[in-house]
Amino acid sequence: MKKISILMIALLVSLIGFSQEDEDTQRSVIQEFTPSILLKKGQWDIKWFNNLYTETKDLFGPNGDEQDIPRNTFFTSTVDIFTGISDSRRVNIGLLLEFRSNVIGGRDALDVFSFDGEAGTARSGFTSFAPAIKFNPFKNIGNFTIQTAFHIPLVDNETEQGVFLDQSGFIFQNRFFYDYSFAGGDWQLFTELNTEYNFGDQDSFAYNSLRLTPGVFLSYFPSSKFTILALVQHLQLISFGGNDQGFNDFSQDATILGGGAKYQLTDELNIEFLYSNFVRGNDTGLGQTFNIGLRALF
């Protein structure tokens, strides 16, 4: 899969050609409208993002040792819809939708697209939705924004016949975005801190815990319509204590490295590819992610 992902990116580069001589000087959407930048009043931003995580190793062995396991694959598809509502361009409102399909027990990674619901190895369905607001708290720092969302679960049972689908508890999420463009415009640094407080259902595996995911993304623009990027993220789950029976009292962490590319297909539509690898951690899987997203801004 890794070879296929790299080949796709290489092919895309060759098709684009990214000749500087053919580019105009106007900034494209992928340059200007990072997640840190808010929309104008009446403007719409719709993003469809697909993440496939697959693992054949984890760190749940004796004493936290690495061990081989039958392949598990988890597919998540999200649609994020935002629109600008303020003349000052400081407030956006939106809705986040999430669909999942998971297969376990050694099934092929692409079986997540079978949606067969085979007992004991597969589950799928819409798992949550979230009203959201995105705002700029400091007028003089236009490239710093906060996105707040309240995720409402559509899942009654997290695990059925040994197959986990998604959390059954509520999630209060805050994401902090900041970007910086270097002189010349060829390089851009984007940073994010994602915070998620999990609560509501005492039987949820992440009940009464806080998930922190800081990330740094460095992008290089060979042209205004094409960028390649490298990323590093850290995931930390901090438990504040389990339920009355003592369950869910655990923590985990992981370090993730990866890279990808984005291309501006039209003035309104761009596409992105990302690959990442869980290179270390505690009480976590050691898998890879393959991602593709489409974003329309108009």
C-alpha positions as CSV (number, residue, x, y, z in Angstrom):
1,M,0.0,0.0,0.0
2,K,2.9,2.4,0.9
3,K,4.4,1.8,-2.6
4,I,1.0,2.5,-4.2
5,S,0.6,5.8,-2.3
6,I,4.1,7.0,-3.2
7,L,3.5,6.1,-6.8
8,M,0.3,8.1,-6.9
9,I,2.0,11.2,-5.6
10,A,4.9,10.8,-8.0
11,L,2.5,10.4,-10.9
12,L,0.6,13.5,-9.9
13,V,3.8,15.5,-9.8
14,S,4.7,14.3,-13.3
15,L,1.3,15.2,-14.7
16,I,1.3,18.6,-13.2
17,G,4.8,19.5,-14.3
18,F,4.7,22.4,-11.8
19,S,6.5,24.7,-14.2
20,Q,7.0,28.1,-12.6
21,E,7.0,29.8,-16.0
22,D,3.3,28.8,-16.6
23,E,2.1,30.0,-13.2
24,D,0.4,33.3,-12.6
25,T,1.2,35.3,-9.5
26,Q,-2.3,35.1,-7.9
27,R,-2.5,33.1,-4.7
28,S,-4.5,29.9,-4.9
29,V,-7.0,28.5,-2.4
30,I,-4.4,26.0,-1.0
31,Q,-2.0,28.9,-0.4
32,E,-4.5,31.4,1.1
33,F,-7.3,29.5,2.7
34,T,-5.5,27.3,5.3
35,P,-7.6,26.0,8.2
36,S,-6.4,29.2,10.1
37,I,-8.3,31.5,7.7
38,L,-12.0,32.3,8.1
39,L,-14.5,32.7,5.3
40,K,-16.1,35.9,4.2
41,K,-19.8,36.4,4.8
42,G,-21.8,34.1,2.4
43,Q,-18.8,32.1,1.4
44,W,-19.0,28.2,1.7
45,D,-16.3,25.6,2.5
46,I,-17.1,21.9,2.1
47,K,-14.5,19.3,2.8
48,W,-14.9,15.5,2.3
49,F,-12.0,13.7,3.9
50,N,-11.4,9.9,4.0
51,N,-8.9,8.2,6.3
52,L,-8.0,4.5,6.2
53,Y,-6.0,3.2,9.1
54,T,-4.7,-0.4,9.0
55,E,-2.5,-2.3,11.5
56,T,-0.8,-5.7,11.8
57,K,1.2,-4.8,15.0
58,D,0.3,-3.2,18.3
59,L,1.8,-2.5,21.7
60,F,-0.7,-4.4,23.8
61,G,1.6,-7.4,24.4
62,P,3.0,-8.4,27.8
63,N,4.7,-5.4,29.5
64,G,3.6,-3.2,26.5
65,D,5.8,-5.2,24.1
66,E,5.3,-5.0,20.3
67,Q,3.4,-8.0,18.9
68,D,2.0,-9.2,15.6
69,I,-1.8,-9.3,15.3
70,P,-4.3,-10.2,12.6
71,R,-5.0,-7.2,10.4
72,N,-7.5,-4.6,11.7
73,T,-8.6,-1.8,9.5
74,F,-10.7,1.3,10.4
75,F,-12.1,3.6,7.7
76,T,-13.4,7.1,8.6
77,S,-15.2,9.4,6.2
78,T,-16.0,13.0,7.3
79,V,-17.9,15.9,5.7
80,D,-17.2,19.3,7.2
81,I,-19.5,22.2,6.1
82,F,-18.7,25.8,7.1
83,T,-20.1,29.2,6.0
84,G,-19.1,32.8,6.9
85,I,-21.7,34.8,8.8
86,S,-20.0,38.0,9.9
87,D,-19.0,41.1,7.9
88,S,-15.8,41.3,10.0
89,R,-14.8,37.8,8.7
90,R,-14.2,36.6,12.3
91,V,-17.0,34.0,12.8
92,N,-18.0,30.9,10.8
93,I,-20.6,28.3,11.7
94,G,-20.6,24.7,10.5
95,L,-21.7,21.1,10.8
96,L,-19.5,18.0,10.9
97,L,-20.7,14.5,9.8
98,E,-18.9,11.2,10.4
99,F,-19.3,7.7,8.8
100,R,-17.2,4.7,9.8
101,S,-16.5,1.2,8.5
102,N,-14.3,-1.2,10.5
103,V,-13.1,-4.8,9.8
104,I,-11.0,-7.0,12.0
105,G,-9.7,-10.5,12.4
106,G,-7.3,-10.6,9.5
107,R,-9.6,-9.4,6.8
108,D,-8.2,-7.5,3.8
109,A,-7.8,-3.7,4.3
110,L,-10.1,-2.9,1.4
111,D,-12.9,-5.0,2.9
112,V,-13.9,-1.8,4.8
113,F,-15.6,-0.9,1.5
114,S,-17.7,-4.1,1.4
115,F,-20.0,-2.8,4.1
116,D,-21.2,-6.4,4.6
117,G,-21.6,-6.3,8.4
118,E,-20.3,-9.8,8.7
119,A,-20.8,-10.9,12.3
120,G,-17.7,-10.8,14.4
121,T,-15.5,-9.1,11.8
122,A,-17.2,-6.0,10.4
123,R,-19.4,-3.0,11.3
124,S,-20.3,0.3,9.6
125,G,-22.6,3.2,9.8
126,F,-23.0,6.9,10.5
127,T,-21.5,7.4,14.0
128,S,-21.8,11.1,15.0
129,F,-22.6,14.7,14.0
130,A,-21.4,17.9,15.5
131,P,-22.5,21.6,15.3
132,A,-19.4,23.7,15.2
133,I,-18.3,27.3,15.3
134,K,-15.0,28.7,14.1
135,F,-13.8,32.1,15.3
136,N,-10.8,34.5,15.4
137,P,-10.3,35.6,19.0
138,F,-7.7,38.3,18.3
139,K,-8.4,40.9,15.6
140,N,-4.8,41.7,15.0
141,I,-3.8,38.0,14.5
142,G,-5.9,37.0,11.5
143,N,-4.1,33.7,11.0
144,F,-5.0,32.3,14.5
145,T,-8.4,30.7,14.9
146,I,-10.3,28.3,17.2
147,Q,-12.8,25.7,16.1
148,T,-15.2,24.5,18.7
149,A,-17.5,21.5,18.1
150,F,-19.8,19.3,20.2
151,H,-19.9,15.7,18.8
152,I,-23.2,13.9,19.4
153,P,-22.9,10.1,19.1
154,L,-25.2,8.0,17.0
155,V,-23.8,4.7,18.4
156,D,-25.6,2.8,21.1
157,N,-22.9,0.0,21.5
158,E,-19.3,0.8,20.9
159,T,-18.5,-2.9,20.5
160,E,-20.7,-5.7,19.1
161,Q,-19.6,-9.3,18.8
162,G,-16.0,-8.1,19.3
163,V,-16.1,-5.4,16.7
164,F,-15.5,-1.8,17.8
165,L,-17.3,1.0,15.7
166,D,-17.0,4.3,17.5
167,Q,-17.3,6.0,20.9
168,S,-20.8,6.1,22.4
169,G,-19.9,9.2,24.6
170,F,-20.0,12.9,23.8
171,I,-16.9,14.8,22.7
172,F,-16.3,18.5,23.4
173,Q,-13.6,19.4,20.8
174,N,-11.5,22.5,20.5
175,R,-8.9,22.9,17.7
176,F,-6.4,25.7,17.7
177,F,-5.0,26.7,14.2
178,Y,-2.0,28.9,13.3
179,D,0.0,29.3,10.1
180,Y,3.0,31.3,9.0
181,S,4.1,32.0,5.4
182,F,7.8,32.6,4.9
183,A,9.1,35.4,2.8
184,G,8.9,34.5,-0.9
185,G,5.8,32.4,-0.5
186,D,7.4,29.1,-1.3
187,W,7.3,27.7,2.3
188,Q,4.5,27.7,4.8
189,L,4.3,26.4,8.4
190,F,1.0,25.3,9.8
191,T,0.4,24.2,13.4
192,E,-2.6,22.7,15.1
193,L,-3.5,21.6,18.7
194,N,-6.6,19.4,18.8
195,T,-8.2,18.9,22.2
196,E,-11.1,16.4,22.8
197,Y,-12.8,15.9,26.2
198,N,-14.7,12.6,26.3
199,F,-17.7,12.3,28.6
200,G,-21.3,11.3,29.0
201,D,-21.4,7.5,28.8
202,Q,-19.6,5.7,31.6
203,D,-19.3,2.6,29.5
204,S,-17.4,4.3,26.8
205,F,-13.8,3.2,26.5
206,A,-12.6,6.9,26.6
207,Y,-15.0,8.1,29.4
208,N,-13.7,11.0,31.4
209,S,-10.5,11.5,29.4
210,L,-8.8,14.2,27.4
211,R,-7.2,13.5,24.1
212,L,-4.5,16.0,23.0
213,T,-3.1,16.0,19.4
214,P,-0.5,18.7,18.6
215,G,0.8,18.7,15.0
216,V,3.2,20.6,12.8
217,F,2.9,20.7,8.9
218,L,5.6,22.1,6.7
219,S,4.6,22.8,3.1
220,Y,6.7,23.7,0.0
221,F,5.0,25.2,-3.0
222,P,6.8,24.4,-6.3
223,S,3.9,26.4,-7.8
224,S,0.9,28.2,-6.5
225,K,-1.4,25.3,-7.4
226,F,0.7,22.5,-6.0
227,T,2.3,21.7,-2.7
228,I,4.1,18.9,-1.0
229,L,4.2,18.6,2.8
230,A,5.7,16.8,5.7
231,L,4.0,16.3,9.1
232,V,4.7,15.2,12.6
233,Q,1.9,14.6,15.2
234,H,1.8,13.4,18.8
235,L,-1.3,11.8,20.3
236,Q,-1.8,11.7,24.1
237,L,-4.9,10.3,25.8
238,I,-5.1,11.3,29.5
239,S,-7.6,9.6,31.8
240,F,-9.1,11.4,34.8
241,G,-10.3,8.1,36.3
242,G,-12.8,5.4,35.2
243,N,-16.4,4.9,36.1
244,D,-17.8,3.6,39.4
245,Q,-16.6,0.1,38.6
246,G,-13.1,1.2,37.8
247,F,-13.3,0.7,34.1
248,N,-11.7,3.0,31.5
249,D,-8.9,4.2,33.7
250,F,-6.1,4.1,31.2
251,S,-3.9,6.3,29.0
252,Q,-2.1,6.0,25.7
253,D,0.2,7.9,23.4
254,A,1.7,7.7,19.9
255,T,4.0,9.6,17.6
256,I,3.0,9.9,13.9
257,L,5.2,10.9,10.9
258,G,4.0,11.4,7.4
259,G,3.7,13.5,4.2
260,G,1.5,14.2,1.3
261,A,0.5,16.6,-1.5
262,K,-2.2,19.0,-2.5
263,Y,-3.3,20.2,-5.9
264,Q,-5.6,23.0,-6.9
265,L,-7.9,21.3,-9.6
266,T,-10.0,24.4,-10.3
267,D,-10.6,27.8,-8.7
268,E,-13.1,26.2,-6.4
269,L,-11.9,22.6,-5.9
270,N,-8.6,21.1,-4.6
271,I,-7.5,17.5,-3.8
272,E,-5.1,16.2,-1.2
273,F,-3.3,12.9,-0.5
274,L,-1.7,12.1,2.8
275,Y,0.3,9.1,4.2
276,S,1.3,8.7,7.9
277,N,2.9,6.0,10.1
278,F,2.6,5.4,13.8
279,V,6.3,5.0,14.6
280,R,6.1,4.6,18.4
281,G,3.7,4.7,21.3
282,N,2.3,3.1,24.4
283,D,-0.9,1.1,24.6
284,T,-1.6,1.7,20.9
285,G,-1.6,0.2,17.5
286,L,1.4,0.6,15.2
287,G,-0.4,1.1,11.9
288,Q,-0.4,3.3,8.8
289,T,-3.0,5.8,7.4
290,F,-3.9,6.4,3.8
291,N,-5.9,9.6,3.2
292,I,-7.6,11.4,0.4
293,G,-9.7,14.6,0.6
294,L,-11.6,16.9,-1.7
295,R,-12.3,20.5,-0.7
296,A,-14.7,22.9,-2.4
297,L,-14.6,26.6,-1.6
298,F,-17.0,29.1,-3.2
